[in-house]
Structures are given as structure tokens and as C-alpha cells.
Amino acid sequence: MFGIMVVMLVAVGLYQLNQQQTLEANFKSLASERGLTFLAGDLFTSARVTGEIDGNDVTIERVAHKKGKTSVAYIKVSVRPSLALPSSLNIAPEGLGASFNKLLGWKDIIVGDAGLDQRAYIHADNESDVRALFGDAELAMTCMTLFSSSRYNGISDGAVVMEDRIWNGSEAAALLPTALNIATALSAARLRPWQRLAAAHGLSLEVQRSTIQLSGQVDGMALSAHANTAAGHATVEVTVPATLPASLRVVSGRAAGAVKLGDPVLDGMVSATGAPIAVLRSLLRDDALRGDLLSVVHAFPGSRVEGRRVLLSLPYASSLELESAVADACRLAAALGQRAETLSETPPVATRPQPLKN
């Protein structure tokens, strides 16, 4: 009996060794074919494949998932898109895991695509950004391929994740193209609003790993924009085409020390500081300017006017807001410039000479 047990243990060990060797051979072959790096396993770690394909970071590895009292081996392919995703974005198939997240207070974002809303649980810190992103019909259709197989597929921690039951490691070759396709579609959809903006105004566009930069002139005004795709935030700066007080600052809300402008609407919604006070009142207390000022400073939290700069702060990649928000910032800068020029051309009010005193 003891001999039979020994033979069985040896047979199991040889089978596992053969499976591991086959997996490593398939990993090596895939790494060589795709220009990736193969990392051999040891007693404590499994073999992995890492590298970059068209700007996307790729990791292929063996993982295990508990099923009852046993562990089931899976091949896991993770692809981080060339344009970094917010780490808070989480997309998973609807199921027990998603239901547990909802019990913890995570909200399932409805993006307006019937397929995704029915099949996927979507969570992120910035809801408007996600809705705008998946308002791209091409991207929504591409992401549906995530839910055609494993319940472990999804997007988490800034990466597209696809998994399949492992037999010999060749499964990775089938998963990788799909994961790359989704990652590429995500980057393209997040970039499209900025490409449209650049094309509309003839702006220079530069894209790096987690940043997008725009620069150029819009209606004679200098414009620059910087978007951090990982943080999910963008800032647009437009230079006012006129001289303004360097100490001028206008922000949303009421702050201590703010100048009373004498406009009930503005005094209740924004705070203006700077000197000379008389110049600030003359500059900002204008019916035509009021709406333009509120459409930027009050409508977009964190936006402000500093000296000659109109600074627009907004969620990154919100295609529903980006172009119109930038148009609002440009309109405010132009209005401030026009108002400053009008005041500079207004002759001083004549005063009656005072009699000399003895």
C-alpha cells in the first residue's frame, strides 16, 4: 500500500512538473513573438511575461481562485492602456462580487448603454467622466467583449484584466489581442475630445503616458491646457488680451476680505480680491460680464481668475463639457479684455476747481 502511495505521489509530481514546463515553454514562445520579456519562476513565484506593446504595459501570469475547498488555476492577462486610466475606475460583470460592493456603498453608475448597464457593474469617483467616456458607442461595444467569458474579467486598478482557466499556458495568446483591443479603444475614446478641440482651433497637441497638453492661440488669446489622465483632472489657462491688476483674484463662494462689488448677484456667488478696489469694482460690476464670469468661476469648482489668467478646472475627458467649457473660458477672457479696454478709453470725470484758501 505504501509503495502505491509513493508511486501516485511521484506521478502527480511529474504531471505538475510537466505542466509547469509546458506553461513556461508557451510563455517563452509568446514573449518572443510579441517582443516581451519572459521571467522564469522559482520555488516561490510562477513564471511571468512582462513588457510593452504599442505603449500599453502588459503582464501575463498564473493566478489561482478559490472554488470551495480547492484552488483553480487561471491565466491572467493585464494591460494598462497607453493613456493611463483613473485608479478608481472599476468595471466587473454583474454578480455576487458586484452585489457585495453595492452593499459596501459603492454606486453602480448607469452610463446609458443598454448592454453595459445590464451586464456590467461600473464604479468610479467621477461619475460624469465615466458617463461621457462610455457615451462613445464604439468603446461601449468593444468593452462588451469583457463579459463574454470569465467572471474575473474587467477593469481594475487602471488595467484591463482578462482571465481563463489554465491548461498549458497557450490561453494567453488568445486573451492578449482582446485585452489590447479594449485598452487601445479606451485610450482612443479618452483622447478624442481633446483631438476635436485641437482640430477646431488649430492647437498643438502632445500626448504622453498620463498627460495631454494643448497649446496655441484662440481668437488672438494664448491658450494652454494640461490634463492628468490618471488623476482624472484637467486645467485650461486662457490669457486675457489686456492689462489687468496683477493682484486680481476671483473665486467661487464668499471669502473673508473679499471686495464688495455692489452687485448683489456677484457679491453672493463669488469673491474678488486685489487692489486698487475702485478698479476692481469698475472692472467686474458689469451686466454683460456677469454671466460670462459665473459660467466659469461658479459653474466649475476650482476655476478662477488670477491677474490676466482665466483658469478653468474641470474633470478630465468629459466630452459632454470639454468643448463648451473651453469656449466659456475664452469668452470670459475676451470679455475681461474688452471691459478693461473700455475703461482705459473712458476719459476721467472732470471736477470743478476748488477756490484757493488763504
C-alpha positions as CSV (number, residue, x, y, z in Angstrom):
1,M,0.0,0.0,0.0
2,F,2.8,2.3,0.9
3,G,4.5,1.7,-2.4
4,I,1.3,2.5,-4.3
5,M,1.1,5.8,-2.5
6,V,4.7,6.7,-3.3
7,V,4.1,5.9,-7.0
8,M,1.0,8.1,-7.0
9,L,2.8,11.0,-5.4
10,V,5.6,10.7,-7.9
11,A,3.1,10.6,-10.8
12,V,1.4,13.7,-9.5
13,G,4.7,15.5,-9.1
14,L,5.8,14.5,-12.6
15,Y,2.5,15.7,-14.0
16,Q,2.7,19.1,-12.3
17,L,6.4,19.5,-13.4
18,N,5.4,18.7,-17.0
19,Q,2.5,21.2,-16.8
20,Q,4.8,23.8,-15.5
21,Q,7.4,23.2,-18.2
22,T,4.7,23.4,-20.9
23,L,3.4,26.6,-19.4
24,E,6.9,28.2,-19.4
25,A,7.5,27.0,-22.9
26,N,4.3,28.6,-24.1
27,F,5.1,31.8,-22.2
28,K,8.6,31.9,-23.7
29,S,7.1,31.5,-27.2
30,L,4.5,34.3,-26.7
31,A,7.2,36.6,-25.2
32,S,9.5,36.0,-28.2
33,E,6.6,36.5,-30.7
34,R,5.4,39.8,-29.1
35,G,8.8,41.3,-28.1
36,L,8.1,40.8,-24.4
37,T,10.2,39.7,-21.5
38,F,9.9,36.2,-20.0
39,L,10.6,35.8,-16.3
40,A,11.2,32.3,-15.1
41,G,9.5,31.0,-12.0
42,D,11.2,29.6,-8.9
43,L,10.1,27.8,-5.7
44,F,8.1,30.8,-4.6
45,T,6.9,32.5,-7.8
46,S,5.3,31.4,-11.1
47,A,6.7,32.3,-14.5
48,R,5.6,35.7,-15.9
49,V,5.7,37.7,-19.1
50,T,6.0,41.5,-18.9
51,G,6.7,44.3,-21.4
52,E,5.1,46.9,-23.6
53,I,3.1,46.7,-26.8
54,D,2.3,49.9,-28.6
55,G,2.6,51.9,-25.4
56,N,0.4,49.5,-23.3
57,D,2.0,47.8,-20.3
58,V,1.4,44.1,-20.4
59,T,1.7,41.4,-17.7
60,I,0.8,37.8,-18.1
61,E,0.9,35.4,-15.1
62,R,-0.6,32.4,-13.4
63,V,-3.1,33.0,-10.6
64,A,-5.4,30.9,-8.5
65,H,-9.0,31.4,-7.4
66,K,-10.7,29.6,-4.6
67,K,-13.7,27.4,-5.5
68,G,-15.0,25.8,-2.4
69,K,-12.1,24.0,-0.8
70,T,-10.0,23.8,-3.9
71,S,-7.9,26.3,-5.9
72,V,-8.4,26.6,-9.6
73,A,-5.5,27.9,-11.8
74,Y,-6.2,30.7,-14.3
75,I,-4.1,32.6,-16.8
76,K,-4.3,36.4,-16.1
77,V,-3.6,39.0,-18.8
78,S,-3.4,42.6,-17.5
79,V,-3.0,45.5,-19.9
80,R,-2.5,49.1,-18.7
81,P,-3.6,51.4,-21.5
82,S,-1.1,53.8,-23.1
83,L,-3.2,56.7,-21.7
84,A,-3.5,56.0,-18.0
85,L,-6.9,55.3,-16.5
86,P,-8.1,56.7,-13.1
87,S,-7.3,54.1,-10.5
88,S,-10.8,54.4,-9.1
89,L,-12.4,53.1,-12.3
90,N,-13.8,49.6,-11.6
91,I,-15.8,47.5,-14.2
92,A,-16.8,43.9,-13.4
93,P,-19.6,41.5,-14.6
94,E,-22.8,41.8,-12.6
95,G,-22.8,39.1,-10.0
96,L,-22.1,38.3,-6.3
97,G,-18.9,40.3,-6.2
98,A,-20.7,43.4,-7.6
99,S,-23.6,42.9,-5.2
100,F,-21.2,42.8,-2.3
101,N,-19.6,46.1,-3.5
102,K,-23.0,47.7,-3.6
103,L,-23.6,46.6,0.0
104,L,-20.4,48.4,0.9
105,G,-21.9,51.6,-0.5
106,W,-20.3,51.6,-4.0
107,K,-22.7,53.0,-6.5
108,D,-23.3,51.3,-9.9
109,I,-23.0,54.1,-12.5
110,I,-25.6,53.9,-15.3
111,V,-23.8,55.0,-18.5
112,G,-26.8,54.9,-20.9
113,D,-25.6,51.9,-22.9
114,A,-28.2,49.1,-22.6
115,G,-25.6,46.3,-23.0
116,L,-23.1,47.6,-20.5
117,D,-25.8,48.7,-18.0
118,Q,-27.3,45.2,-18.0
119,R,-24.1,43.2,-18.0
120,A,-21.6,45.3,-16.1
121,Y,-21.1,46.9,-12.7
122,I,-19.3,50.2,-13.1
123,H,-17.9,52.3,-10.3
124,A,-15.6,55.4,-10.3
125,D,-15.0,58.6,-8.2
126,N,-16.0,60.8,-11.1
127,E,-19.4,59.8,-12.5
128,S,-19.7,62.5,-15.2
129,D,-16.3,61.5,-16.6
130,V,-17.4,57.8,-16.8
131,R,-20.7,58.6,-18.4
132,A,-19.1,60.8,-21.0
133,L,-16.4,58.2,-21.7
134,F,-18.9,55.4,-22.3
135,G,-21.2,57.7,-24.3
136,D,-18.7,56.7,-27.0
137,A,-20.7,53.9,-28.7
138,E,-17.6,52.3,-30.3
139,L,-16.0,52.0,-26.9
140,A,-19.1,50.6,-25.2
141,M,-19.4,47.9,-27.9
142,T,-15.7,47.0,-27.6
143,C,-15.9,46.7,-23.8
144,M,-18.8,44.2,-24.1
145,T,-16.2,41.6,-25.1
146,L,-15.0,41.7,-21.5
147,F,-18.1,39.8,-20.4
148,S,-18.2,37.0,-23.0
149,S,-16.2,34.5,-20.9
150,S,-14.7,34.6,-17.4
151,R,-16.4,36.2,-14.5
152,Y,-13.0,37.5,-13.4
153,N,-12.7,39.8,-16.5
154,G,-13.0,43.5,-16.0
155,I,-11.1,46.8,-15.5
156,S,-9.5,47.5,-12.1
157,D,-6.5,49.4,-10.7
158,G,-6.0,51.1,-14.0
159,A,-5.7,47.9,-16.1
160,V,-7.8,45.8,-18.4
161,V,-7.9,42.3,-17.0
162,M,-8.9,39.1,-18.8
163,E,-8.6,35.6,-17.4
164,D,-9.2,32.0,-18.5
165,R,-8.9,28.5,-17.0
166,I,-5.3,27.3,-17.4
167,W,-4.4,24.1,-19.3
168,N,-1.0,24.7,-20.7
169,G,-0.4,28.5,-20.9
170,S,-1.5,28.8,-24.6
171,E,-4.7,30.6,-23.4
172,A,-2.7,33.8,-23.0
173,A,-2.2,34.0,-26.8
174,A,-6.0,34.2,-27.2
175,L,-6.6,36.6,-24.4
176,L,-3.9,39.1,-25.2
177,P,-5.3,40.5,-28.5
178,T,-8.7,41.2,-26.9
179,A,-7.2,42.9,-23.9
180,L,-5.0,45.1,-26.1
181,N,-8.0,46.0,-28.3
182,I,-10.0,47.1,-25.3
183,A,-7.0,49.1,-23.9
184,T,-6.5,50.8,-27.2
185,A,-10.2,51.7,-27.5
186,L,-10.1,53.2,-24.0
187,S,-7.2,55.4,-24.8
188,A,-8.7,56.5,-28.2
189,A,-12.0,57.4,-26.6
190,R,-10.4,59.4,-23.8
191,L,-8.3,61.3,-26.3
192,R,-11.0,62.1,-28.9
193,P,-12.5,65.2,-27.1
194,W,-9.0,66.7,-27.0
195,Q,-8.3,65.9,-30.6
196,R,-11.6,67.6,-31.6
197,L,-10.7,70.7,-29.6
198,A,-7.2,70.9,-31.1
199,A,-8.6,70.5,-34.6
200,A,-11.3,73.1,-34.1
201,H,-8.8,75.8,-33.1
202,G,-5.6,74.7,-34.7
203,L,-3.9,73.9,-31.4
204,S,-0.8,71.9,-30.8
205,L,-1.5,68.5,-29.1
206,E,1.1,66.5,-27.2
207,V,0.3,63.1,-25.6
208,Q,2.4,61.3,-23.0
209,R,1.9,58.4,-20.6
210,S,-0.6,60.1,-18.3
211,T,-0.8,63.7,-19.6
212,I,-2.3,65.6,-22.5
213,Q,-1.1,69.1,-23.3
214,L,-2.6,71.6,-25.7
215,S,-1.2,75.0,-26.6
216,G,-1.8,77.7,-29.1
217,Q,-3.9,80.8,-29.9
218,V,-7.7,81.1,-29.8
219,D,-9.1,84.3,-31.3
220,G,-5.8,86.0,-30.6
221,M,-5.6,84.8,-26.9
222,A,-2.9,82.4,-25.7
223,L,-4.4,79.1,-24.5
224,S,-2.8,76.2,-22.8
225,A,-4.3,73.0,-21.3
226,H,-2.9,70.2,-19.2
227,A,-4.8,67.0,-18.4
228,N,-3.7,64.3,-16.0
229,T,-5.5,61.2,-17.2
230,A,-4.6,59.1,-14.1
231,A,-5.9,61.7,-11.7
232,G,-8.9,62.4,-13.9
233,H,-8.5,66.2,-13.9
234,A,-7.7,69.0,-16.4
235,T,-6.8,72.7,-16.2
236,V,-7.2,75.2,-19.1
237,E,-5.5,78.6,-19.0
238,V,-6.5,81.5,-21.2
239,T,-4.6,84.8,-21.2
240,V,-6.8,88.0,-21.1
241,P,-5.8,90.2,-24.0
242,A,-5.5,93.4,-21.9
243,T,-3.7,94.6,-18.8
244,L,-5.4,93.8,-15.5
245,P,-4.3,94.3,-11.9
246,A,-1.7,91.6,-11.1
247,S,-3.3,91.1,-7.7
248,L,-6.8,90.4,-9.1
249,R,-8.3,87.2,-7.9
250,V,-11.9,86.0,-8.4
251,V,-13.0,82.6,-7.0
252,S,-16.4,81.0,-6.3
253,G,-18.1,81.5,-2.9
254,R,-17.7,84.1,-0.2
255,A,-14.2,84.5,1.4
256,A,-13.0,86.7,4.2
257,G,-11.6,90.1,3.0
258,A,-13.4,90.0,-0.4
259,V,-14.3,93.3,-2.0
260,K,-17.9,94.3,-2.0
261,L,-18.6,94.9,-5.7
262,G,-22.0,96.4,-5.3
263,D,-23.6,93.7,-7.5
264,P,-26.0,91.6,-5.4
265,V,-25.6,88.5,-7.6
266,L,-21.8,88.6,-7.8
267,D,-21.4,89.5,-4.1
268,G,-23.4,86.5,-3.2
269,M,-21.7,84.0,-5.5
270,V,-18.0,85.0,-6.0
271,S,-15.2,86.6,-4.0
272,A,-13.0,89.2,-5.6
273,T,-9.8,90.5,-4.0
274,G,-7.0,92.8,-5.2
275,A,-6.1,96.4,-5.4
276,P,-7.0,99.1,-6.3
277,I,-10.5,98.4,-5.1
278,A,-12.1,101.1,-7.2
279,V,-10.6,99.4,-10.4
280,L,-11.9,96.0,-9.4
281,R,-15.4,97.4,-8.9
282,S,-15.4,99.2,-12.2
283,L,-14.0,96.1,-14.0
284,L,-16.3,93.4,-12.6
285,R,-19.5,95.3,-11.9
286,D,-20.9,95.0,-15.5
287,D,-24.1,93.4,-16.6
288,A,-22.6,92.0,-19.8
289,L,-19.6,90.5,-17.9
290,R,-21.6,88.9,-15.0
291,G,-22.9,85.9,-16.9
292,D,-19.5,85.1,-18.5
293,L,-17.8,85.3,-15.1
294,L,-20.3,83.0,-13.4
295,S,-20.3,80.4,-16.3
296,V,-16.7,79.7,-15.4
297,V,-15.8,80.6,-11.8
298,H,-19.1,79.5,-10.3
299,A,-20.0,76.6,-12.7
300,F,-16.7,74.7,-12.4
301,P,-15.4,74.2,-8.9
302,G,-11.8,75.3,-8.5
303,S,-11.9,77.7,-11.5
304,R,-10.8,81.3,-11.0
305,V,-9.4,84.5,-12.4
306,E,-5.8,85.4,-11.4
307,G,-4.4,88.6,-12.8
308,R,-4.6,88.2,-16.6
309,R,-5.2,84.4,-16.4
310,V,-8.6,82.7,-16.6
311,L,-8.0,79.3,-15.1
312,L,-10.7,76.6,-15.9
313,S,-10.7,73.5,-13.7
314,L,-12.8,70.5,-14.9
315,P,-13.0,66.7,-14.8
316,Y,-10.7,65.2,-17.4
317,A,-12.2,63.8,-20.7
318,S,-15.7,65.0,-20.1
319,S,-16.6,65.2,-23.7
320,L,-20.0,66.4,-22.8
321,E,-18.5,69.6,-21.2
322,L,-14.9,70.0,-22.6
323,E,-15.5,72.0,-25.7
324,S,-18.3,74.2,-24.3
325,A,-16.3,74.8,-21.1
326,V,-13.3,75.9,-23.0
327,A,-15.5,78.2,-25.1
328,D,-16.8,79.7,-21.9
329,A,-13.3,80.3,-20.6
330,C,-12.3,82.0,-23.9
331,R,-15.4,84.1,-23.8
332,L,-14.7,85.3,-20.3
333,A,-11.1,86.2,-21.1
334,A,-12.3,88.2,-24.2
335,A,-15.0,89.9,-22.1
336,L,-12.5,90.9,-19.4
337,G,-10.1,92.2,-22.1
338,Q,-12.9,94.2,-23.7
339,R,-14.1,95.6,-20.4
340,A,-10.5,96.7,-19.4
341,E,-10.0,98.4,-22.8
342,T,-13.4,100.2,-22.5
343,L,-12.4,101.5,-19.0
344,S,-9.0,102.6,-20.2
345,E,-10.6,104.7,-23.0
346,T,-13.1,106.3,-20.7
347,P,-12.0,109.9,-20.0
348,P,-11.7,110.9,-16.4
349,V,-14.7,112.7,-14.9
350,A,-14.0,116.5,-14.8
351,T,-14.1,118.1,-11.4
352,R,-14.9,121.7,-10.6
353,P,-11.8,123.7,-9.5
354,Q,-11.8,124.4,-5.7
355,P,-11.3,128.0,-4.6
356,L,-7.9,128.7,-3.1
357,K,-7.7,129.1,0.6
358,N,-5.9,131.9,2.2
